[in-house]
Amino acid sequence: MPVQAQAVKVSLQVILVDRDLNQKPVPWFPVRLRREESQDPEVFELKTKLDGKCETAVPAGRYELATPQAINLEGKLYNWSMEVSLSGAQESIELTNDNAKVERVSTRSEYTANVSDGGSDLSLLFERLKRSTVTVRTDGYEGSGFLVDPAGLVVTNNHVVEFSRYLAVLFDQKHKVTARLLAANPGKDIAILWVNLQAFPEAVIAPLVPSAAASQVVVGERVFTIGSPMGREKVLTSGVISKVEHTSIFSDININPGSSGGPLFNLRGEVTGITSAQMHLLASIIPIDDARPVIERALHELPSALPPSAELLPVEPDDFFPADALLSLLRHHQRMDVRPYFLTAGEFRVEMLTPPLRYYLYNKDEMQAVHKGPKHSREASQQVELPERVLEEAQEYQPTVIIRVVPKRGFWNRQFKDSFRSMRLLCAGKEVLPIDPGRSHYELRDPDDHIEGTTTEGFYSYQPDAISPNCGSVKLEIFSENAPHTPITRSVKSATVERIWADMEPYRGTKGKNKTQ
């Protein structure tokens, strides 16, 4: 009877070091151990976890270690093939740059020059490709996208755009245009938009990885994306491929809300996938091959479709409301008369929110607590110490006027009477286009946090001078789901218009100073 070989606890780690001397653990990487001394060769399959490590127990003896796939890092393929002797109670195996077999990845002619002269450096790639990425705006969501055809086709996630009546694409902080949905595959979460590139001649088309090379995405390959996370414009994040499956690619790259639909680039500047912000430990990437049929369908739609407009849409100002003007409300403990900002229109409650009003309503309870106690003299009130959060918040208020429209609810059954559909702001009878015509889900909850009713509210933002005494008359037209073609018209009182205009004066003052300097 053959003697049973002693079991050895094996600790395996796969870790590479990039050109910047950053250590990169390689997750979900398979390694095979084949025992040479056994009459019937035994093969043990190991697979690293997220930290690039794994542990197993195998019989003592001599083994042939091999990796069935290579790792692509910075244009080099790493794999391992070696003999290892395992004995004793515990052994450690480290697979690194030093003991790997390394092959240089052959680059295609279009990118050979870029790689050889340092073009794979992320900063250079970012500068070259940032104008290929866009921010996608809808009436309830914000995502990212990227240009894939000179005709103006933009790839994004379907979940970003599928329920929206409003679609726009923001090329940069000054160039925003209307977009049109041409094709989609909801099952793959892919949508193709169409925009008029005459509005942004500086646009760059993102090159897709050739179809034959798309399947060569491998674990450990370094990748990056350019997106618009959390409302920020053109943010680069990088990482490595963690796992490759037939229908999805996983990476440790950080994908936040707002980055959904952006491109995943390899270090040759080619798109290998589409990012999707999901609540997972690893980012889920849609392989670019899944998008090719949808892009083809969109191209077939072009000849019979009317091109979208190249007219630029309103955008947010690229600066902020003066912080001192907001802080003075709290330092002087000024009480704002909020009544002029609130009105009703049929079955809707309307709030006309300026930066001073938003800041006051958000902070008034906290500031009342600060000012309670002994009465302050005029000088002392100006020196009152404000909480750090309040000071920081005042630095980043957008100088926009927001009109919020919320359906009323019934007195007895507590249900909402209607639901918001859309709105128009009229200055002297002419519509003022919003920066963003937002719609969002609104819930009414009881004291036990149970949902009593749901509806849709409107949240439209406008440029600083949208509501002005120069209009002569300012009106709102609100469209509801119950009567989508019959507007509820409400005139805005001149006192309210004057109050809004006065609230925005500190911002207009800064613009005047900038012009004279």
Long-range contacts (C-beta under 8 A, 24 or more apart in sequence): 4-59, 5-59, 5-60, 5-61, 6-59, 6-60, 6-87, 7-57, 7-58, 7-59, 7-60, 8-57, 8-58, 8-59, 8-60, 8-86, 8-87, 8-88, 8-89, 8-90, 8-91, 9-55, 9-56, 9-57, 9-89, 9-90, 9-91, 10-46, 10-55, 10-56, 10-57, 10-58, 10-86, 10-90, 10-91, 10-92, 10-93, 11-53, 11-54, 11-55, 11-90, 11-91, 11-92, 11-93, 12-46, 12-48, 12-53, 12-54, 12-55, 12-56, 12-92, 12-93, 12-94, 12-95, 13-48, 13-52, 13-53, 13-92, 13-93, 13-94, 13-95, 14-48, 14-52, 14-53, 14-71, 14-94, 14-95, 15-52, 15-94, 15-95, 15-96, 16-71, 16-73, 16-78, 16-96, 16-97, 16-100, 16-220, 17-96, 17-97, 18-73, 18-74, 18-222, 19-74, 24-73, 24-220, 24-222, 24-240, 25-50, 25-51, 25-52, 25-53, 26-52, 26-71, 26-219, 26-220, 26-240, 27-51, 27-52, 27-219, 27-242, 27-243, 27-252, 28-219, 28-242, 28-243, 28-250, 29-67, 29-69, 29-71, 29-219, 29-220, 30-67, 30-68, 30-69, 31-65, 31-66, 31-67, 31-80, 31-95, 32-65, 32-66, 32-67, 32-68, 33-58, 33-63, 33-64, 33-65, 33-84, 34-63, 34-64, 34-65, 34-66, 35-59, 35-61, 35-62, 35-63, 36-61, 36-62, 36-63, 36-64, 36-83, 37-61, 37-62, 50-242, 50-252, 50-281, 50-282, 58-86, 60-86, 60-87, 60-88, 61-85, 61-86, 61-87, 62-86, 65-93, 67-95, 69-218, 69-219, 70-103, 70-218, 71-218, 71-219, 71-220, 71-221, 72-105, 72-216, 72-217, 72-218, 72-220, 72-221, 72-222, 72-241, 73-220, 73-221, 73-222, 73-240, 74-120, 74-222, 74-267, 75-104, 75-105, 75-107, 75-115, 75-120, 75-267, 76-102, 76-103, 76-104, 76-105, 77-102, 77-103, 77-104, 77-105, 77-218, 78-102, 78-220, 107-268, 108-210, 108-268, 110-207, 111-268, 111-269, 111-270, 114-268, 114-269, 115-267, 115-268, 119-269, 120-267, 120-268, 122-224, 122-236, 122-238, 125-224, 125-265, 125-267, 125-269, 126-224, 126-226, 126-236, 128-204, 128-269, 129-204, 129-206, 129-226, 129-263, 129-265, 129-269, 130-226, 130-234, 131-171, 131-172, 131-200, 131-202, 131-203, 131-204, 132-203, 132-204, 132-205, 132-206, 132-226, 132-263, 133-206, 133-226, 133-227, 133-228, 133-234, 133-262, 133-263, 134-169, 134-170, 134-171, 134-195, 135-169, 135-170, 135-228, 135-233, 135-258, 136-160, 136-161, 136-167, 136-168, 136-169, 136-170, 136-179, 136-193, 136-261, 137-166, 137-167, 137-168, 137-169, 137-170, 137-176, 137-436, 138-164, 138-166, 138-167, 138-168, 139-164, 139-165, 139-166, 139-436, 139-437, 139-438, 139-439, 140-164, 140-438, 140-439, 140-440, 140-441, 142-228, 142-231, 142-257, 142-258, 143-228, 143-258, 143-259, 143-260, 143-261, 143-262, 144-226, 144-227, 144-228, 144-258, 144-259, 144-260, 144-261, 144-262, 144-275, 145-169, 145-193, 145-261, 145-262, 146-206, 146-261, 146-262, 146-263, 146-271, 147-197, 147-203, 147-204, 147-205, 147-206, 148-205, 148-206, 148-208, 148-271, 148-291, 148-295, 149-205, 149-295, 149-299, 150-197, 150-205, 151-194, 151-197, 151-299, 151-302, 152-194, 152-195, 152-196, 152-197, 152-308, 153-182, 153-192, 153-193, 153-194, 153-295, 153-298, 153-299, 154-179, 154-192, 154-193, 154-194, 154-195, 155-190, 155-191, 155-192, 155-261, 155-263, 155-274, 155-291, 155-295, 156-191, 156-193, 156-260, 156-261, 156-274, 157-189, 157-190, 157-191, 157-260, 157-261, 157-274, 157-276, 158-184, 158-185, 158-186, 158-188, 158-189, 158-190, 158-191, 159-189, 159-260, 160-191, 160-260, 160-261, 161-191, 161-193, 162-186, 162-191, 165-422, 165-439, 166-437, 167-193, 168-313, 169-193, 169-195, 170-233, 170-315, 171-199, 171-200, 171-202, 171-203, 172-200, 172-233, 172-234, 173-233, 173-315, 173-316, 173-318, 174-312, 174-315, 174-318, 175-199, 175-200, 175-312, 175-315, 176-312, 176-313, 176-314, 176-315, 177-308, 177-309, 177-310, 177-311, 177-312, 177-313, 178-308, 178-309, 178-311, 178-313, 179-308, 180-305, 180-308, 182-297, 182-298, 182-301, 182-302, 182-305, 183-294, 183-295, 183-297, 183-298, 183-301, 184-294, 185-290, 185-293, 185-294, 188-286, 188-290, 188-291, 188-294, 189-276, 189-286, 190-274, 190-286, 190-290, 190-291, 190-294, 191-261, 191-294, 192-291, 192-294, 192-295, 192-297, 192-298, 194-298, 194-302, 194-305, 194-307, 194-308, 195-308, 196-307, 196-308, 196-309, 196-310, 198-310, 199-310, 199-311, 199-312, 206-263, 206-265, 206-271, 207-269, 207-270, 207-271, 208-270, 208-271, 208-288, 208-292, 209-266, 209-268, 209-270, 209-271, 209-272, 209-288, 210-270, 211-289, 211-292, 214-272, 214-287, 214-288, 214-289, 215-289, 217-241, 217-244, 217-249, 217-266, 217-272, 217-273, 217-287, 218-244, 219-243, 219-244, 221-266, 222-266, 222-267, 223-251, 223-253, 223-264, 223-265, 223-266, 223-267, 223-272, 224-253, 224-264, 224-265, 224-267, 225-253, 225-255, 225-259, 225-262, 225-263, 225-264, 225-265, 225-275, 226-262, 226-263, 226-265, 227-255, 227-256, 227-258, 227-259, 227-262, 227-275, 228-258, 228-259, 228-262, 229-254, 229-255, 229-256, 229-257, 229-258, 229-259, 229-277, 230-256, 230-257, 230-258, 231-258, 232-258, 235-259, 239-283, 242-282, 243-282, 247-287, 247-290, 248-284, 248-285, 248-286, 248-287, 249-273, 249-284, 249-285, 249-286, 249-287, 250-282, 250-283, 250-284, 250-285, 251-282, 251-283, 251-285, 252-282, 252-283, 253-283, 254-283, 255-283, 313-433, 313-435, 314-433, 314-434, 314-435, 314-462, 314-463, 315-435, 316-398, 316-400, 316-435, 316-461, 317-398, 317-399, 317-400, 317-463, 317-464, 319-399, 319-510, 320-395, 320-396, 320-397, 320-398, 320-399, 321-355, 321-397, 321-398, 321-399, 321-506, 321-507, 322-506, 322-507, 322-509, 322-510, 323-394, 323-395, 323-397, 324-506, 325-356, 325-506, 325-507, 326-355, 326-356, 326-359, 326-394, 326-397, 327-386, 327-390, 327-391, 327-394, 329-356, 329-359, 329-360, 330-360, 330-363, 330-367, 330-370, 330-386, 330-390, 331-381, 331-382, 331-384, 331-386, 332-381, 332-382, 333-367, 333-371, 333-381, 333-384, 336-360, 340-493, 340-495, 340-496, 340-499, 341-496, 341-499, 341-500, 343-490, 343-492, 343-493, 343-496, 344-408, 344-490, 345-405, 345-476, 345-478, 345-488, 345-489, 345-490, 346-418, 346-478, 346-480, 346-488, 346-490, 347-407, 347-408, 347-417, 347-418, 347-480, 347-488, 348-405, 348-406, 348-407, 348-408, 348-418, 348-420, 348-478, 348-480, 348-488, 349-405, 349-406, 349-407, 349-408, 350-403, 350-404, 350-405, 350-476, 350-478, 350-490, 351-402, 351-403, 351-404, 351-405, 351-406, 352-401, 352-402, 352-403, 352-467, 352-492, 352-496, 352-500, 353-401, 353-402, 353-403, 353-404, 354-401, 354-500, 354-503, 354-504, 355-397, 355-398, 355-399, 355-400, 355-503, 355-504, 355-507, 356-503, 357-503, 358-397, 358-402, 359-393, 359-394, 359-397, 362-393, 363-390, 363-393, 366-390, 398-461, 399-464, 399-504, 399-507, 400-435, 400-461, 400-462, 400-463, 400-464, 401-461, 401-462, 401-463, 401-464, 401-466, 401-467, 401-500, 401-504, 402-459, 402-460, 402-461, 402-462, 403-458, 403-459, 403-460, 403-462, 403-476, 404-457, 404-458, 404-459, 404-460, 405-457, 405-458, 405-459, 405-460, 405-478, 406-442, 406-455, 406-457, 406-458, 407-442, 407-455, 407-456, 407-457, 407-480, 409-444, 409-453, 414-444, 414-452, 414-453, 415-452, 415-453, 416-444, 416-453, 416-454, 416-455, 418-455, 418-480, 418-481, 418-482, 419-455, 419-456, 419-480, 419-481, 419-482, 420-455, 420-456, 420-457, 420-458, 420-478, 420-480, 420-481, 421-456, 421-479, 421-480, 421-481, 421-484, 422-458, 422-478, 422-479, 423-458, 423-460, 423-476, 423-477, 423-478, 423-479, 424-476, 424-477, 424-487, 425-460, 425-462, 425-466, 425-467, 425-474, 425-475, 425-476, 426-473, 426-474, 426-475, 426-476, 426-477, 427-466, 427-467, 427-468, 427-471, 427-473, 427-474, 428-471, 428-472, 428-473, 429-473, 429-475, 432-462, 432-466, 432-467, 434-460, 434-461, 434-462, 435-461, 435-462, 435-463, 436-460, 436-461, 456-481, 464-504, 464-507, 464-508, 465-504, 465-508, 467-492, 467-497, 467-500, 467-501, 468-497, 468-501, 469-494, 469-497, 469-498, 469-501, 471-497
